[in-house]
Amino acid sequence: MIGTFLGISSRTVERHLHALKEDGLISTSKGKIYISPAQYQELLNLVTSNL
């Protein structure tokens, strides 16, 4: 569903989710994506530092 919404392949989504998980920026459980407040702050810093 994420890939369809963004207009990219599901393989690309999987690859990026795997990278985010490896970097500790997201967590997954039972096919769901979880973002803790600390992870959210890290993601926010990552996005704003690349503007």
N, C-alpha and C positions, 0 to 999 in steps of 0.2 A: 504494500500500500504506500509506503514512503517513496519508493522508486517511481511509482506511477504519479504521485503528487508532484515530485520534483522533475519528472521527465528523464530519469536515468534508469539504468538496468538494476535489477535486484542484486546482481553480483557486485556491482559498484557499491551499492548500499552496504552489503555484507562486508566488503573489504574495509570500508571506512568505519563501520561500527566495530569491527575487530580491532582496528588501529586505535580507536578511542578507548576501547576496553583495555587494551594492552597498556595504554598510557595512564590508565586509572581515571579517565575523565567521565566514564559512564560505568554502570553495572547492569548486568542482565540476569534474569531469572525466569525460567519457564517461558521463554520467548518474549518477555517484556523488558523494556528498557527503563532503568531507574537512574535518576540523577539526584544525588544528595545535595544539600545546601552547599557543602564544601566543593563538590564537583561542579555545581552550577557556577560558583564564583570563579573557579579555575577556567571553565569554558568561556565565561564572560570576559575574563582577562585575556584569554587567547584570541577571542574575536576582536576585542577593541584594540589590542596591540597590533593587529594586522590591518588596521584601517589606514 
